[in-house]
Amino acid sequence: MSNYLFSEFEAVNAKAWKQKIQVDLKGLDYNETLIWNSPEGIDVKPFYNKEDLEHFPVINSNNSKWLIGEVIFVNDLEKSNKAAIKAIEDGTNSLKFIIPNSKTVLKQLTKNIDLEKIEIQIEPLFFDVTFFEQNKTILNHKNVTIHHDCIGQLTKDGNWFTSKTEDFLTLEKIIILSKSITIKAEIYQNSGATITQELAYTISHLNEYFNFIENNSTLKTLFKTETLSVFINISIGSNYFFEIAKVRSLKQLVNSLSDSYGFKTKLYINATPSYRNKTLYDYNVNMLRTTTECMSAILGGANTIFNQPYDAIYHKSNAFGNRISRNQLLVLQNESYFNEVNNPSDGSYYIENLTHQLSEKSLSLFKEIEASNGYIDALFRGTIQQKIKGSAVKEQELFDTKKTTLVGTNKFENKNDKMADNLELFPFLKQNPRKTLIVPIIQKRLSEGYEQNRLKEE
């Protein structure tokens, strides 16, 4: 049918398209007018065609059905169990329990939950192999995962859980029991890193664990035959097409790294909307932001989407906010049919080109880190922190000068909007002076300074 419809039209090459555009510009400079340079150093053109993929093979995202996730912080076992069951009844099919107490009994927490149908992710705020051993009946189930990332703890907190030696001894035991590793990579995007930096640091972070496995005879032997599950948690920003390409690039880079070690791995990507661009004023706009961010994650091929409630930065967890965030995903899944088409972004000239460029630039930065003794050493030298800070400062300047817009905050503000009496949570960066081994990477929202000044004027 396509030949019948289009055979009468001649193919138009990139040169002809560009000539036509230049005529329509009526003397304006093509590069200055239409080429946009991204923070990653990628020149974005006004059009793309098949010639842009001549040197790049089309990537197969291999995306399966994605899951709707919900995060539950476990303060009370009974209440958390009821909240989980209610979330499942309302459409959630993946639950992440954040566990602050090592005495938590997972059998009670997951009571009346069908583990054959519901994915369970356990994220302890401690690093204790005893917790795993005491709950192994639940944790050994195929649909239950435990997240553990001692390097992520160092990155975010500035200190190990105990010490590097002790943490890696514990890590070895947990990897053997769980046959998984986790990279908590959401911190990079939320602290202001560019996408190139985010990908490079994520892969370098992962490579530290791969190196550890490679140099441990027990682990190396295990994962030459058994499958190692690799869970990567990422945040998705508002640059729609770039974020789609980011998820695809991450898959490509992880698979390439796994192949270089000869490990059998299975990658799971958990995606959450960015924290960095969420706002206190005109907070309903956060629903629009999270919707497009979830769409990017889905189209890029993330496995589970944990949406962020629109009021999460200033309200405690509440039924209404959770319902809205869940329903956003249900609409995308059941009304927009985002779960009916596998790999919808595959073959897009623009997205394929972005994917390859992000992969190449990230791989180049990754090689620089590895040539300088790897990720952990770079953290102790402060190199990664300095580069992220440099990118964050540039992004902040764009926001402060209104070259980057957050609707309702630095543009189209509602001057009658008052928030001082609505704050159940402190919505700004918390200061916690203490002695640390390294300077931690700090997550901070773009609009915090503006909002603090505005609150003072209420």
C-alpha distance (Angstrom), angle and dihedral (degrees) to the residues before:
residue distance angle dihedral
M1 . . .
S2 3.81 . .
N3 3.81 91.5 .
Y4 3.80 90.8 50.2
L5 3.80 92.3 51.0
F6 3.77 100.0 41.8
S7 3.80 108.0 24.6
E8 3.80 91.0 98.6
F9 3.82 91.5 60.0
E10 3.79 119.2 80.9
A11 3.79 119.0 -133.3
V12 3.81 113.9 -103.0
N13 3.79 118.0 -144.3
A14 3.80 126.6 -146.8
K15 3.80 93.3 -101.5
A16 3.81 92.0 57.4
W17 3.82 91.8 47.7
K18 3.79 91.1 51.3
Q19 3.80 92.6 48.7
K20 3.81 90.8 52.2
I21 3.80 91.2 49.3
Q22 3.80 91.9 49.8
V23 3.80 90.0 53.1
D24 3.81 90.5 51.3
L25 3.82 91.4 49.3
K26 3.82 88.8 64.8
G27 3.76 96.6 -144.8
L28 3.80 100.6 -31.8
D29 3.79 115.5 131.4
Y30 3.81 111.3 -97.6
N31 3.82 95.4 -147.5
E32 3.80 96.7 44.4
T33 3.80 94.2 43.3
L34 3.79 104.4 40.3
I35 3.80 109.8 17.3
W36 3.80 113.7 91.4
N37 3.79 119.6 -163.2
S38 3.81 112.5 -148.8
P39 3.84 125.0 -148.5
E40 3.82 86.0 -104.7
G41 3.81 90.4 62.5
I42 3.80 94.1 -108.0
D43 3.80 118.0 141.8
V44 3.79 106.9 -138.9
K45 3.79 113.6 -152.0
P46 3.82 126.3 -151.0
F47 3.82 91.7 -117.2
Y48 3.80 140.7 16.8
N49 3.80 132.0 -161.3
K50 3.78 138.9 173.2
E51 3.80 91.3 -74.3
D52 3.81 87.8 71.2
L53 3.80 89.1 64.8
E54 3.79 98.8 46.6
H55 3.80 91.8 107.1
F56 3.81 96.8 34.8
P57 3.80 127.7 69.8
V58 3.80 115.5 -133.8
I59 3.81 109.7 -101.9
N60 3.79 120.8 -128.5
S61 3.80 106.1 -142.8
N62 3.82 92.3 -161.5
N63 3.77 90.6 -150.8
S64 3.79 120.4 177.1
K65 3.79 127.4 -167.6
W66 3.80 111.9 -51.0
L67 3.78 124.1 -132.9
I68 3.80 132.2 -131.6
G69 3.79 108.3 -124.6
E70 3.79 134.6 -163.0
V71 3.81 129.0 -168.2
I72 3.82 119.9 -138.4
F73 3.79 122.0 -173.5
V74 3.81 107.1 -146.6
N75 3.80 111.1 -134.8
D76 3.79 95.3 138.6
L77 3.82 122.7 25.3
E78 3.79 97.1 -147.1
K79 3.82 95.5 44.9
S80 3.79 92.1 45.1
N81 3.80 91.3 49.9
K82 3.81 91.1 51.2
A83 3.81 90.7 47.2
A84 3.80 90.0 51.4
I85 3.81 93.6 50.0
K86 3.82 90.6 47.9
A87 3.84 90.4 50.2
I88 3.82 90.4 51.3
E89 3.82 91.2 49.5
D90 3.82 88.2 52.1
G91 3.80 95.1 52.2
T92 3.80 109.6 -80.6
N93 3.81 115.2 135.3
S94 3.81 100.1 174.9
L95 3.80 125.2 52.8
K96 3.77 127.9 -167.9
F97 3.80 114.0 -162.6
I98 3.80 115.7 -162.1
I99 3.81 106.2 -151.7
P100 3.83 119.0 -159.3
N101 3.82 96.1 171.5
S102 3.81 123.1 64.9
K103 3.82 89.6 -154.6
T104 3.82 91.1 67.0
V105 3.82 112.6 127.5
L106 3.80 108.6 -141.7
K107 3.78 93.6 -163.1
Q108 3.81 88.7 64.8
L109 3.79 92.7 41.9
T110 3.82 92.1 54.4
K111 3.83 96.1 40.4
N112 3.83 112.4 146.0
I113 3.82 92.1 6.4
D114 3.81 114.7 126.6
L115 3.81 102.4 -130.4
E116 3.80 90.3 -169.1
K117 3.80 90.0 66.0
I118 3.81 105.0 27.2
E119 3.81 126.3 64.4
I120 3.81 113.1 -135.9
Q121 3.79 123.6 -161.3
I122 3.80 119.3 -171.7
E123 3.81 118.6 -158.2
P124 3.82 112.6 -176.1
L125 3.80 119.2 -163.8
F126 3.82 88.0 -144.7
F127 3.79 135.9 56.3
D128 3.78 109.3 -125.4
V129 3.79 128.0 142.4
T130 3.83 89.2 -164.0
F131 3.82 89.1 67.9
F132 3.79 89.4 56.7
E133 3.80 93.8 47.4
Q134 3.81 92.6 48.6
N135 3.80 91.7 50.1
K136 3.80 99.6 35.2
T137 3.81 93.5 121.2
I138 3.81 89.0 67.3
L139 3.80 98.7 30.4
N140 3.79 93.5 53.7
H141 3.80 91.7 60.2
K142 3.82 112.8 112.4
N143 3.82 92.8 -122.8
V144 3.81 95.8 48.0
T145 3.79 123.1 85.3
I146 3.78 133.2 -178.4
H147 3.80 118.6 -149.7
H148 3.79 118.2 -143.3
D149 3.80 126.1 167.4
C150 3.80 117.2 161.6
I151 3.83 91.3 172.3
G152 3.80 88.3 52.9
Q153 3.82 87.7 53.0
L154 3.80 89.9 54.5
T155 3.81 91.5 46.7
K156 3.80 95.4 50.9
D157 3.80 102.0 32.0
G158 3.82 102.4 30.7
N159 3.81 91.3 -126.5
W160 3.78 137.5 72.4
F161 3.81 118.5 -112.8
T162 3.82 87.4 -107.4
S163 3.81 110.8 -23.6
K164 3.78 134.7 -43.5
T165 3.81 92.3 -100.0
E166 3.81 94.7 47.4
D167 3.79 93.9 42.3
F168 3.79 93.5 52.9
L169 3.79 91.9 47.4
T170 3.80 87.9 54.7
L171 3.80 90.4 43.2
E172 3.80 92.0 57.1
K173 3.81 91.7 54.0
I174 3.81 93.8 46.7
I175 3.81 93.0 47.7
I176 3.81 90.5 52.6
L177 3.81 91.0 49.5
S178 3.80 98.4 40.9
K179 3.83 101.1 28.8
S180 3.78 87.4 -144.3
I181 3.78 144.2 97.8
T182 3.80 129.7 -159.3
I183 3.79 131.5 -148.9
K184 3.81 113.3 -161.1
A185 3.78 94.6 -156.0
E186 3.80 99.2 156.3
I187 3.79 89.6 94.6
Y188 3.81 92.9 72.2
Q189 3.79 96.8 60.2
N190 3.80 92.7 39.5
S191 3.80 92.3 53.6
G192 3.81 94.5 52.6
A193 3.81 105.1 -93.5
T194 3.79 118.5 153.4
I195 3.79 116.8 -114.6
T196 3.80 90.3 -104.9
Q197 3.80 90.7 53.7
E198 3.79 91.8 44.1
L199 3.79 92.7 54.3
A200 3.80 94.6 42.7
Y201 3.81 93.8 49.1
T202 3.80 91.7 45.6
I203 3.80 92.0 53.1
S204 3.80 92.5 43.3
H205 3.82 89.0 48.8
L206 3.82 88.7 51.7
N207 3.79 91.4 46.1
E208 3.81 90.7 60.7
Y209 3.80 88.3 61.8
F210 3.79 92.8 43.7
N211 3.80 89.3 51.7
F212 3.78 89.6 50.2
I213 3.80 91.3 51.7
E214 3.81 91.9 44.9
N215 3.81 91.4 53.2
N216 3.80 94.4 45.4
S217 3.80 109.5 80.4
T218 3.82 94.2 -155.3
L219 3.79 94.7 50.3
K220 3.78 94.6 40.0
T221 3.79 91.9 54.2
L222 3.80 91.8 45.5
F223 3.81 95.5 54.4
K224 3.75 96.9 44.5
T225 3.80 85.5 71.8
E226 3.81 107.7 17.9
T227 3.79 125.7 58.2
L228 3.79 119.1 -103.9
S229 3.81 112.4 -148.9
V230 3.80 111.6 -140.4
F231 3.81 114.9 -161.0
I232 3.80 117.0 -168.2
N233 3.80 120.3 -173.9
I234 3.80 113.4 -157.3
S235 3.79 138.7 174.9
I236 3.79 120.4 -132.0
G237 3.81 119.9 -141.6
S238 3.78 131.7 -157.6
N239 3.83 99.5 -95.9
Y240 3.81 90.8 104.2
F241 3.81 105.1 -162.8
F242 3.81 94.5 32.7
E243 3.80 90.1 54.1
I244 3.81 91.3 50.9
A245 3.79 88.0 51.6
K246 3.82 90.7 45.9
V247 3.80 93.5 60.1
R248 3.81 91.1 46.8
S249 3.79 91.5 47.3
L250 3.81 90.9 50.0
K251 3.79 90.1 55.9
Q252 3.78 91.0 49.0
L253 3.82 93.5 49.1
V254 3.82 95.3 45.9
N255 3.80 92.2 49.2
S256 3.80 90.8 48.7
L257 3.81 92.3 49.7
S258 3.81 92.2 47.0
D259 3.80 91.1 50.6
S260 3.79 91.5 51.1
Y261 3.83 89.3 58.9
G262 3.77 94.3 40.6
F263 3.81 92.1 -125.1
K264 3.78 123.2 150.2
T265 3.80 102.9 -127.0
K266 3.78 138.4 170.2
L267 3.80 116.0 -156.9
Y268 3.82 123.4 -144.7
I269 3.79 119.3 -175.7
N270 3.79 119.4 -158.6
A271 3.80 111.0 -166.2
T272 3.80 129.1 -163.4
P273 3.82 128.0 178.3
S274 3.78 115.0 -101.3
Y275 3.78 120.9 -85.7
R276 3.80 92.1 -159.4
N277 3.82 99.2 73.7
K278 3.79 99.1 40.6
T279 3.79 117.3 116.0
L280 3.77 138.5 -149.5
Y281 3.79 96.5 -150.4
D282 3.79 119.5 62.0
Y283 3.79 85.5 11.5
N284 3.81 94.4 176.1
V285 3.80 87.8 75.2
N286 3.80 85.3 69.2
M287 3.83 86.8 74.1
L288 3.79 90.1 60.9
R289 3.78 91.5 46.9
T290 3.79 94.3 49.6
T291 3.81 92.1 46.4
T292 3.80 94.6 57.0
E293 3.80 90.8 41.4
C294 3.80 91.2 53.1
M295 3.81 88.5 48.4
S296 3.82 90.6 54.3
A297 3.80 90.5 50.2
I298 3.80 92.5 49.4
L299 3.81 95.2 45.9
G300 3.79 90.4 46.5
G301 3.79 91.2 54.6
A302 3.82 107.8 -103.5
N303 3.80 114.5 167.5
T304 3.80 101.5 -143.6
I305 3.80 127.8 20.4
F306 3.79 118.3 -152.9
N307 3.77 104.2 -169.5
Q308 3.80 120.6 -152.9
P309 3.82 118.6 -127.1
Y310 3.79 112.3 -115.7
D311 3.83 91.1 -121.5
A312 3.81 98.0 41.5
I313 3.80 95.8 115.9
Y314 3.82 95.4 60.1
H315 3.84 108.1 15.8
K316 3.76 129.4 68.1
S317 3.79 115.0 -118.2
N318 3.79 106.9 -67.9
A319 3.80 137.8 176.1
F320 3.80 95.7 -116.1
G321 3.81 96.6 49.6
N322 3.81 91.4 45.4
R323 3.80 91.9 48.1
I324 3.79 92.8 51.5
S325 3.81 93.2 48.6
R326 3.82 90.9 47.5
N327 3.79 92.3 47.2
Q328 3.80 91.5 52.3
L329 3.79 87.6 62.8
L330 3.79 93.3 42.0
V331 3.80 89.5 55.0
L332 3.81 90.9 50.1
Q333 3.78 90.8 48.1
N334 3.81 103.4 39.5
E335 3.80 105.2 24.5
S336 3.81 103.1 27.8
Y337 3.84 91.5 38.3
F338 3.79 93.8 -135.3
N339 3.79 88.5 153.1
E340 3.81 95.6 54.3
V341 3.81 100.1 70.7
N342 3.78 122.3 59.8
N343 3.80 118.1 -144.2
P344 3.84 96.6 -3.1
S345 3.81 93.0 173.0
D346 3.80 95.5 53.5
G347 3.80 112.8 116.1
S348 3.82 96.5 17.3
Y349 3.80 104.5 140.3
Y350 3.79 93.2 -143.7
I351 3.82 98.0 43.5
E352 3.81 93.6 42.6
N353 3.80 89.8 51.2
L354 3.82 92.1 48.0
T355 3.80 91.0 47.8
H356 3.78 92.8 54.8
Q357 3.79 94.3 44.3
L358 3.80 92.4 49.5
S359 3.80 90.5 47.7
E360 3.78 92.9 50.4
K361 3.80 95.2 46.5
S362 3.80 92.5 44.8
L363 3.78 92.1 47.7
S364 3.81 90.0 52.0
L365 3.83 91.3 53.0
F366 3.80 90.8 44.3
K367 3.80 90.2 55.1
E368 3.81 90.2 51.5
I369 3.81 90.4 54.0
E370 3.80 92.6 47.3
A371 3.82 91.7 47.6
S372 3.81 87.4 56.5
N373 3.82 94.2 54.0
G374 3.78 100.8 -82.9
Y375 3.77 142.8 -82.4
I376 3.82 101.9 -50.0
D377 3.79 92.2 49.3
A378 3.81 89.8 48.8
L379 3.81 89.4 53.4
F380 3.79 91.8 52.4
R381 3.80 90.6 48.6
G382 3.81 89.5 49.1
T383 3.80 93.3 -126.0
I384 3.80 96.4 128.5
Q385 3.80 93.2 44.2
Q386 3.82 91.2 51.2
K387 3.79 94.0 49.7
I388 3.80 93.4 48.0
K389 3.81 90.2 47.1
G390 3.81 90.2 52.0
S391 3.81 91.1 52.7
A392 3.81 92.0 44.5
V393 3.80 92.0 52.0
K394 3.81 91.2 52.5
E395 3.80 91.0 48.6
Q396 3.81 90.8 48.2
E397 3.81 91.0 51.5
L398 3.80 90.2 53.1
F399 3.80 90.0 52.3
D400 3.81 94.1 44.8
T401 3.82 91.4 50.8
K402 3.83 90.9 44.9
K403 3.79 93.0 -117.9
T404 3.80 85.3 121.0
T405 3.79 110.7 48.7
L406 3.78 129.2 -148.3
V407 3.79 103.0 -176.2
G408 3.79 112.9 -128.2
T409 3.78 92.6 19.2
N410 3.79 115.0 57.0
K411 3.81 92.9 6.4
F412 3.84 133.0 34.5
E413 3.80 91.4 10.1
N414 3.78 119.9 -175.3
K415 3.81 101.5 -133.7
N416 3.81 90.5 -164.7
D417 3.80 92.1 60.1
K418 3.83 109.5 111.9
M419 3.79 123.0 -171.8
A420 3.80 108.3 163.2
D421 3.82 93.8 97.4
N422 3.82 94.7 45.0
L423 3.80 100.4 62.3
E424 3.79 112.5 116.7
L425 3.81 91.0 158.4
F426 3.79 130.8 37.9
P427 3.82 101.7 -106.3
F428 3.80 98.8 -163.2
L429 3.78 138.4 77.1
K430 3.80 109.2 -69.0
Q431 3.80 116.9 -137.0
N432 3.81 115.3 -139.3
P433 3.82 110.2 171.2
R434 3.79 110.5 -157.6
K435 3.77 141.4 133.2
T436 3.81 113.2 -82.2
L437 3.78 135.8 176.6
I438 3.80 92.1 -131.2
V439 3.78 137.7 10.2
P440 3.82 102.8 -89.6
I441 3.78 121.7 -130.8
I442 3.79 106.4 -109.8
Q443 3.80 126.7 -147.8
K444 3.79 113.4 -140.9
R445 3.80 135.7 166.7
L446 3.80 119.8 -122.1
S447 3.80 95.3 -129.6
E448 3.81 99.5 50.1
G449 3.81 98.1 103.7
Y450 3.79 92.4 47.1
E451 3.81 92.0 48.2
Q452 3.81 94.3 48.5
N453 3.80 90.4 54.1
R454 3.76 92.0 47.1
L455 3.82 92.7 50.0
K456 3.80 89.4 54.8
E457 3.80 89.8 55.8
E458 3.81 95.7 52.3
